């Protein structure tokens, strides 16, 4: 997994609460059997008009947000289905960090498995970011996972909480399966002790 | 000894390894797999030279993108066909049992798990699908996971998990005629919101829950995720045991298992992080008006105005939802005409759902303005329904009777709404575009959907019942 340590990048806005994974990556694109190539379908029904041209009314489509790697959104981002295609699509489009007041559990979890950092900040801090990115074209944030802080050149400095284990894995790009397999003997022991499952 | 919740009992029995400051390593007893969220996981195993640790605990079927028209016809969408073929190849290569399209046991993964007796009290169940919470109806700890975690479970039969919070919802009292399990859970989501359960496992308890059949309990637990919860669960009882007895994968020594399961429920005095009480007698048939399951009202109510919402996020959400849904604040929901009706999905496609709907439509005709379809949850449900003659009841009324699958719940197969079409749907999500781009979904119970098909608009099903 690609580690996440720090990132300074343009911020793009998605000013809606309860953005569900059906919007992040609509179902017609879930039939592919690869992990890559989902970026062009990100927010498909919002980003594109009938016929495939860019929807000028979708804020993120504006030139000033080109090359954005940080997405700032509203509460309960990523609710709905468990599809990991959602973080895959965000990442493939170029985002490596989503800032929001809250996230749905499965989406939140899926981000960490893909080298992406979901940053949870209080509603009023997120509001400040929205205000400033609209005032300044090419507005950037610097996200530092080591220090657990989001900064901007115009003086914002917001600390954020992240689970210590998740932070460690993300900083070092650690693969969960590799970590778990260190306990293979204990798994075997558990299987003998608990005699779990229909095989037993 | 400190009284424990059912969740704590199951969790503690499945901890393989734990250390302070780290998530626990939890053993997974059943892993259900479907075609959409598994190909990348199997590919990951292949790339790292890993095997499926316990193929005997892993069961697969295809449900999301399968056509619900005749099974003998080839699948017209080549990408869907490839995804289905990939699942076949993966199951063969890794030794996983597959209930293939031609299997008499194929169906929606959350319908067939219980039917096969794979879903049992006290077990941990995961699947790369958020509606895995359904299986909690049997007193299992069951939750949806992403594809990376699917790969993790395939490789290790374990998952790294933070212990969630516990949330007790007690539903007491007699529910009125016409108020179904779907109305119970929609009311709860309306009350707690779509993120009210985030980070929690919900236990549903109380005499109104005990009074529910297993099918109804599955409907309630199924939509726990729509309230943001990781899982929903209900303590097992005699109804649970009666449902499971004799199922293919149920324990052979059923009596011993039953004795163990009887102690599984939360101990009296067990403490929960949060509690909510609901009076079943006050509940009404529900219809969603917006684009998330929390945007829901009683069938005899009017569509709310954005100004009714104090929270600015909720207000904005309501404005956008009304525009998308083509509704105006103050309209009576029962005046809203419906063009499509879908009875199906892992929420409401089981035999009881079909029996209830069939009883309502018997001898009546689907409104000429409506196209209505019934998609049984599994081949077993379909067969049972056909043996009871329900297919004829539906067909004679003008419903389309289909093969089993997820179908128009998410529209990954050809069953989709056209832009602007309005659908009364027994499924679980009314998100923008969920049933097809521009489609307008109203979530309702099977009885409400059946009545909407006949009348061509939402009607209060209480009018059909005892006064």
Contacts between the chains, C-beta under 8 A, distances in Angstrom:
chain1	res1	chain2	res2	distance
A	16	B	316	7.3
A	16	B	317	7.5
A	16	B	320	7.1
A	17	B	313	4.0
A	17	B	314	7.6
A	17	B	316	6.9
A	17	B	317	5.5
A	18	B	194	6.0
A	18	B	195	7.6
A	18	B	292	5.4
A	18	B	313	7.9
A	18	B	317	6.1
A	20	B	292	7.3
A	20	B	429	7.6
A	20	B	431	4.8
A	22	B	410	7.8
A	22	B	429	7.1
A	22	B	431	4.5
A	22	B	432	7.3
A	22	B	433	6.4
A	22	B	434	5.4
A	23	B	431	6.9
A	23	B	432	6.4
A	23	B	433	7.5
A	26	B	433	6.0
A	26	B	437	7.5
A	27	B	410	5.1
A	27	B	411	6.1
A	27	B	412	4.8
A	27	B	434	7.8
A	28	B	411	8.0
A	28	B	412	7.1
A	30	B	36	5.2
A	30	B	64	7.6
A	30	B	65	7.9
A	30	B	412	6.4
A	31	B	36	7.4
A	31	B	65	5.9
A	31	B	77	7.3
A	31	B	79	4.3
A	31	B	80	5.2
A	31	B	82	7.7
A	31	B	83	5.0
A	31	B	412	6.9
A	32	B	79	6.7
A	32	B	83	7.8
A	33	B	39	3.8
A	33	B	40	7.0
A	33	B	43	7.4
A	33	B	82	6.7
A	33	B	83	5.8
A	33	B	86	5.1
A	34	B	40	7.0
A	35	B	40	4.7
A	35	B	43	7.7
A	35	B	147	7.9
A	45	B	432	6.9
A	45	B	433	5.0
A	45	B	437	5.6
A	74	B	313	6.0
A	75	B	195	6.9
A	75	B	313	5.8
A	76	B	194	6.3
A	76	B	195	4.2
A	76	B	198	7.5
A	76	B	228	7.2
A	79	B	194	5.8
A	79	B	195	6.7
A	79	B	228	6.7
A	79	B	292	7.6
A	80	B	130	6.9
A	80	B	429	6.3
A	80	B	431	6.3
A	81	B	129	7.6
A	81	B	130	5.2
A	81	B	410	7.8
A	81	B	429	7.8
A	82	B	37	6.9
A	82	B	128	6.1
A	82	B	129	5.8
A	82	B	130	4.3
A	82	B	144	4.1
A	82	B	145	6.2
A	82	B	146	5.6
A	83	B	36	7.6
A	83	B	37	6.6
A	83	B	146	7.6
A	84	B	37	7.0
A	84	B	40	7.7
A	84	B	128	7.9
A	84	B	146	3.8
A	84	B	147	4.1
A	84	B	148	6.2
A	87	B	146	7.9
A	102	B	195	6.3
A	102	B	198	6.9
A	104	B	195	7.0
A	104	B	198	6.6
A	104	B	228	6.3
A	105	B	198	5.9
A	105	B	199	6.3
A	105	B	228	7.2
A	105	B	230	5.6
A	106	B	130	6.2
A	106	B	144	5.9
A	106	B	145	7.1
A	106	B	146	6.2
A	106	B	230	7.9
A	109	B	145	7.9
A	109	B	146	6.6
A	109	B	149	7.5
A	110	B	146	3.9
A	110	B	147	8.0
A	110	B	148	6.8
A	113	B	146	6.4
A	113	B	148	3.6
A	113	B	149	7.1
A	114	B	148	7.0
A	163	B	23	8.0
A	163	B	162	7.0
A	164	B	21	5.6
A	165	B	21	6.6
A	165	B	22	4.8
A	165	B	23	6.0
A	176	B	148	7.2
A	176	B	152	5.5
A	176	B	160	6.0
A	177	B	48	7.5
A	177	B	50	7.4
A	177	B	151	6.8
A	177	B	152	5.3
A	177	B	155	5.1
A	177	B	156	6.4
A	179	B	160	7.6
A	180	B	25	6.3
A	180	B	152	6.7
A	180	B	155	7.8
A	180	B	156	4.7
A	180	B	158	5.8
A	180	B	160	6.6
A	181	B	155	7.4
A	181	B	156	6.4
A	183	B	16	6.6
A	183	B	17	5.0
A	183	B	25	6.0
A	183	B	158	7.9
A	184	B	156	7.8
A	186	B	16	5.5
A	186	B	17	5.2
A	186	B	25	7.7
A	187	B	16	5.6
A	187	B	25	7.8
A	187	B	27	7.4
A	187	B	53	7.8
A	187	B	156	6.5
A	187	B	157	6.7
A	187	B	158	6.0
A	190	B	16	4.6
A	190	B	27	5.6
A	191	B	27	7.7
A	191	B	157	7.8
A	194	B	13	7.3
A	194	B	14	8.0
A	194	B	27	7.0
A	196	B	27	6.4
A	196	B	29	5.4
A	196	B	123	8.0
A	197	B	29	5.6
A	197	B	30	7.9
A	197	B	54	6.8
A	197	B	56	6.9
A	197	B	57	5.0
A	198	B	56	6.7
A	198	B	57	6.9
A	198	B	118	7.7
A	198	B	249	5.4
A	199	B	54	7.2
A	199	B	56	4.2
A	199	B	57	6.9
